Amino acid sequence: MERGPRHIENAIEPQIEALGFALVRVRFFDGRRQVLQIMIERADGSDVNVEDCADVSRALSPILDVFDPVDNAYALEVSSPGIDRPLTRADDFRRFAGFEAKVELAHSRDGRRRFRGMLLGLDDDGCVHLDIDGETVELPLDAVQSAKLVLTDALIAAHQAARPDVQPADEGVH
């Protein structure tokens, strides 16, 4: 029986979408405590809250019980991607163009696996474009092992601007 993140994604994604969310990533952590992490975001772009994560967890538990993606006992963790989110889908590389990102390749390219720069987007040929110190670097999307946004003042400001109903905390004494 095929197992792994892609197989789990295929089993749970329809239910996640039916609840009004998009699947960002599925990851399994095998340590002292095994954890199946499912990362979601709202399809409408609004913030994911704790109740949303609990609702998705409850909806997925019966599917995962039948599907049984992991041989041993595991904890199910449903979370949001956060501001410095992973970039996992082709559209993420387009959507977050203009922000700083870290990209790690599965295999080195020109003696290098890790890149950090301004994300310029994804072209029609499937290459991620990064501006690194004024030079554009093209990295094939299918060679990307992991990628995430870098937490910067610009990213925080854009996140806050997209949510005008959420005000930053006052810095005074209360």
C-alpha atoms as a printed R data frame, in Angstrom:
    type eleno elety resid chain resno       x      y       z
1   ATOM     1    CA   MET     A     1   0.000  0.000   0.000
2   ATOM     2    CA   GLU     A     2   1.384  3.409  -1.016
3   ATOM     3    CA   ARG     A     3   2.081  5.754   1.900
4   ATOM     4    CA   GLY     A     4   3.562  9.168   2.340
5   ATOM     5    CA   PRO     A     5   2.526 12.817   2.299
6   ATOM     6    CA   ARG     A     6   1.178 12.837  -1.286
7   ATOM     7    CA   HIS     A     7  -0.994  9.798  -0.592
8   ATOM     8    CA   ILE     A     8  -2.351 11.383   2.594
9   ATOM     9    CA   GLU     A     9  -2.997 14.671   0.743
10  ATOM    10    CA   ASN     A    10  -5.096 12.858  -1.848
11  ATOM    11    CA   ALA     A    11  -7.186 11.226   0.878
12  ATOM    12    CA   ILE     A    12  -7.899 14.356   2.946
13  ATOM    13    CA   GLU     A    13  -7.847 17.274   0.507
14  ATOM    14    CA   PRO     A    14 -11.482 16.912  -0.657
15  ATOM    15    CA   GLN     A    15 -12.735 17.141   2.948
16  ATOM    16    CA   ILE     A    16 -10.496 20.123   3.711
17  ATOM    17    CA   GLU     A    17 -11.763 21.942   0.620
18  ATOM    18    CA   ALA     A    18 -15.378 21.103   1.488
19  ATOM    19    CA   LEU     A    19 -14.837 22.882   4.821
20  ATOM    20    CA   GLY     A    20 -13.642 26.044   3.044
21  ATOM    21    CA   PHE     A    21  -9.900 25.566   3.484
22  ATOM    22    CA   ALA     A    22  -6.917 24.824   1.272
23  ATOM    23    CA   LEU     A    23  -4.279 22.242   2.114
24  ATOM    24    CA   VAL     A    24  -0.845 23.835   2.451
25  ATOM    25    CA   ARG     A    25   1.284 20.893   3.519
26  ATOM    26    CA   VAL     A    26   1.271 17.404   5.028
27  ATOM    27    CA   ARG     A    27   4.324 16.367   7.002
28  ATOM    28    CA   PHE     A    28   5.121 13.435   9.233
29  ATOM    29    CA   PHE     A    29   7.555 13.813  12.113
30  ATOM    30    CA   ASP     A    30   8.956 10.571  13.469
31  ATOM    31    CA   GLY     A    31  10.609 11.239  16.786
32  ATOM    32    CA   ARG     A    32   9.941 10.467  20.408
33  ATOM    33    CA   ARG     A    33   6.316 11.214  19.603
34  ATOM    34    CA   GLN     A    34   5.083 10.638  16.057
35  ATOM    35    CA   VAL     A    35   3.148 13.607  14.656
36  ATOM    36    CA   LEU     A    36   1.140 13.943  11.476
37  ATOM    37    CA   GLN     A    37   1.082 17.691  10.768
38  ATOM    38    CA   ILE     A    38  -1.568 19.040   8.419
39  ATOM    39    CA   MET     A    39  -1.211 22.704   7.556
40  ATOM    40    CA   ILE     A    40  -4.273 24.565   6.256
41  ATOM    41    CA   GLU     A    41  -5.272 28.052   5.200
42  ATOM    42    CA   ARG     A    42  -8.682 29.551   4.554
43  ATOM    43    CA   ALA     A    43  -9.708 29.507   0.902
44  ATOM    44    CA   ASP     A    44 -10.869 33.136   1.245
45  ATOM    45    CA   GLY     A    45  -7.499 34.264   2.631
46  ATOM    46    CA   SER     A    46  -8.750 35.198   6.095
47  ATOM    47    CA   ASP     A    47  -6.919 34.033   9.211
48  ATOM    48    CA   VAL     A    48  -7.209 30.498  10.526
49  ATOM    49    CA   ASN     A    49  -8.071 30.319  14.219
50  ATOM    50    CA   VAL     A    50  -7.858 27.585  16.844
51  ATOM    51    CA   GLU     A    51 -11.515 26.604  16.369
52  ATOM    52    CA   ASP     A    52 -10.893 26.144  12.629
53  ATOM    53    CA   CYS     A    53  -8.004 23.795  13.371
54  ATOM    54    CA   ALA     A    54 -10.139 21.837  15.843
55  ATOM    55    CA   ASP     A    55 -13.011 21.586  13.322
56  ATOM    56    CA   VAL     A    56 -10.695 20.300  10.595
57  ATOM    57    CA   SER     A    57  -9.076 17.860  13.028
58  ATOM    58    CA   ARG     A    58 -12.478 16.447  14.000
59  ATOM    59    CA   ALA     A    59 -13.516 16.154  10.354
60  ATOM    60    CA   LEU     A    60 -10.289 14.410   9.330
61  ATOM    61    CA   SER     A    61  -9.987 11.985  12.245
62  ATOM    62    CA   PRO     A    62 -12.565  9.467  10.898
63  ATOM    63    CA   ILE     A    63 -10.973  9.609   7.430
64  ATOM    64    CA   LEU     A    64  -7.516  9.024   8.884
65  ATOM    65    CA   ASP     A    65  -8.833  6.201  11.095
66  ATOM    66    CA   VAL     A    66 -10.073  4.351   8.020
67  ATOM    67    CA   PHE     A    67  -7.168  5.399   5.832
68  ATOM    68    CA   ASP     A    68  -4.639  4.520   8.580
69  ATOM    69    CA   PRO     A    69  -1.676  6.433   7.091
70  ATOM    70    CA   VAL     A    70   0.777  5.574   9.872
71  ATOM    71    CA   ASP     A    71   1.634  2.140  11.270
72  ATOM    72    CA   ASN     A    72   1.979  3.239  14.895
73  ATOM    73    CA   ALA     A    73   0.112  5.633  17.177
74  ATOM    74    CA   TYR     A    74   0.542  9.287  16.237
75  ATOM    75    CA   ALA     A    75  -0.714 12.716  17.190
76  ATOM    76    CA   LEU     A    76  -2.685 14.688  14.616
77  ATOM    77    CA   GLU     A    77  -1.687 18.341  14.510
78  ATOM    78    CA   VAL     A    78  -3.706 20.755  12.369
79  ATOM    79    CA   SER     A    79  -2.202 24.225  12.098
80  ATOM    80    CA   SER     A    80  -2.061 27.381  10.003
81  ATOM    81    CA   PRO     A    81   1.038 28.263   8.002
82  ATOM    82    CA   GLY     A    82   1.793 31.488   9.904
83  ATOM    83    CA   ILE     A    83   3.242 34.647   8.430
84  ATOM    84    CA   ASP     A    84   6.609 33.118   7.496
85  ATOM    85    CA   ARG     A    85   4.811 30.284   5.795
86  ATOM    86    CA   PRO     A    86   6.209 27.455   3.722
87  ATOM    87    CA   LEU     A    87   5.872 27.786  -0.029
88  ATOM    88    CA   THR     A    88   4.595 24.414  -1.186
89  ATOM    89    CA   ARG     A    89   2.503 24.959  -4.302
90  ATOM    90    CA   ALA     A    90   3.365 26.595  -7.617
91  ATOM    91    CA   ASP     A    91   0.812 29.326  -6.922
92  ATOM    92    CA   ASP     A    92   2.575 30.201  -3.646
93  ATOM    93    CA   PHE     A    93   5.662 31.268  -5.611
94  ATOM    94    CA   ARG     A    94   3.494 33.612  -7.693
95  ATOM    95    CA   ARG     A    95   1.299 34.856  -4.847
96  ATOM    96    CA   PHE     A    96   4.182 35.826  -2.582
97  ATOM    97    CA   ALA     A    97   6.403 37.436  -5.210
98  ATOM    98    CA   GLY     A    98   7.953 40.582  -3.768
99  ATOM    99    CA   PHE     A    99   8.827 39.036  -0.406
100 ATOM   100    CA   GLU     A   100  12.074 37.542   0.807
101 ATOM   101    CA   ALA     A   101  12.271 33.759   0.710
102 ATOM   102    CA   LYS     A   102  14.618 30.899   1.535
103 ATOM   103    CA   VAL     A   103  14.766 28.054  -0.961
104 ATOM   104    CA   GLU     A   104  16.559 24.756  -0.504
105 ATOM   105    CA   LEU     A   105  17.134 22.400  -3.400
106 ATOM   106    CA   ALA     A   106  17.123 18.616  -3.144
107 ATOM   107    CA   HIS     A   107  20.539 18.516  -4.880
108 ATOM   108    CA   SER     A   108  23.211 21.154  -5.174
109 ATOM   109    CA   ARG     A   109  23.317 23.408  -8.191
110 ATOM   110    CA   ASP     A   110  26.643 25.034  -9.003
111 ATOM   111    CA   GLY     A   111  27.884 23.819  -5.610
112 ATOM   112    CA   ARG     A   112  24.984 25.337  -3.709
113 ATOM   113    CA   ARG     A   113  21.716 24.017  -2.224
114 ATOM   114    CA   ARG     A   114  20.453 26.983  -0.178
115 ATOM   115    CA   PHE     A   115  19.346 30.292  -1.617
116 ATOM   116    CA   ARG     A   116  17.899 33.399   0.009
117 ATOM   117    CA   GLY     A   117  16.608 36.414  -1.849
118 ATOM   118    CA   MET     A   118  13.658 38.432  -3.054
119 ATOM   119    CA   LEU     A   119  11.093 36.118  -4.615
120 ATOM   120    CA   LEU     A   120  10.324 37.351  -8.127
121 ATOM   121    CA   GLY     A   121   7.791 34.659  -8.957
122 ATOM   122    CA   LEU     A   122   7.440 31.520 -11.030
123 ATOM   123    CA   ASP     A   123   7.630 31.497 -14.811
124 ATOM   124    CA   ASP     A   124   5.587 29.407 -17.244
125 ATOM   125    CA   ASP     A   125   8.468 26.923 -17.560
126 ATOM   126    CA   GLY     A   126   8.267 26.100 -13.838
127 ATOM   127    CA   CYS     A   127  11.330 28.027 -12.686
128 ATOM   128    CA   VAL     A   128  11.362 29.968  -9.436
129 ATOM   129    CA   HIS     A   129  13.058 33.349  -9.834
130 ATOM   130    CA   LEU     A   130  14.956 34.918  -6.933
131 ATOM   131    CA   ASP     A   131  16.803 38.222  -6.863
132 ATOM   132    CA   ILE     A   132  19.976 37.617  -4.890
133 ATOM   133    CA   ASP     A   133  22.065 40.764  -4.487
134 ATOM   134    CA   GLY     A   134  20.823 42.191  -7.800
135 ATOM   135    CA   GLU     A   135  21.286 38.991  -9.761
136 ATOM   136    CA   THR     A   136  18.316 36.888 -10.882
137 ATOM   137    CA   VAL     A   137  18.703 33.206 -10.117
138 ATOM   138    CA   GLU     A   138  16.404 30.621 -11.718
139 ATOM   139    CA   LEU     A   139  15.682 27.431  -9.800
140 ATOM   140    CA   PRO     A   140  13.528 24.634 -11.252
141 ATOM   141    CA   LEU     A   141  10.446 24.166  -9.065
142 ATOM   142    CA   ASP     A   142  10.733 20.388  -9.316
143 ATOM   143    CA   ALA     A   143  14.233 20.641  -7.762
144 ATOM   144    CA   VAL     A   144  12.981 22.580  -4.718
145 ATOM   145    CA   GLN     A   145  13.044 20.478  -1.543
146 ATOM   146    CA   SER     A   146  11.687 23.211   0.720
147 ATOM   147    CA   ALA     A   147  10.932 26.912   0.594
148 ATOM   148    CA   LYS     A   148   9.530 29.448   3.005
149 ATOM   149    CA   LEU     A   149   9.016 33.142   3.420
150 ATOM   150    CA   VAL     A   150  11.442 35.030   5.626
151 ATOM   151    CA   LEU     A   151   9.900 37.019   8.469
152 ATOM   152    CA   THR     A   152  10.696 40.641   7.606
153 ATOM   153    CA   ASP     A   153   9.183 44.001   8.472
154 ATOM   154    CA   ALA     A   154   7.766 44.183   4.932
155 ATOM   155    CA   LEU     A   155   6.041 40.802   5.307
156 ATOM   156    CA   ILE     A   156   4.596 41.764   8.699
157 ATOM   157    CA   ALA     A   157   3.351 45.099   7.314
158 ATOM   158    CA   ALA     A   158   1.711 43.392   4.328
159 ATOM   159    CA   HIS     A   159   0.063 40.847   6.612
160 ATOM   160    CA   GLN     A   160  -1.300 43.589   8.874
161 ATOM   161    CA   ALA     A   161  -2.480 45.672   5.907
162 ATOM   162    CA   ALA     A   162  -4.427 42.679   4.571
163 ATOM   163    CA   ARG     A   163  -6.244 42.444   7.902
164 ATOM   164    CA   PRO     A   164  -7.468 45.952   8.746
165 ATOM   165    CA   ASP     A   165  -9.799 44.572  11.438
166 ATOM   166    CA   VAL     A   166  -6.820 43.302  13.448
167 ATOM   167    CA   GLN     A   167  -4.922 46.079  15.191
168 ATOM   168    CA   PRO     A   168  -1.433 45.672  16.613
169 ATOM   169    CA   ALA     A   169  -1.277 45.487  20.404
170 ATOM   170    CA   ASP     A   170  -0.770 48.774  22.233
171 ATOM   171    CA   GLU     A   171   2.711 49.184  23.612
172 ATOM   172    CA   GLY     A   172   1.662 51.147  26.701
173 ATOM   173    CA   VAL     A   173   1.277 49.989  30.258
174 ATOM   174    CA   HIS     A   174  -2.241 48.857  31.134
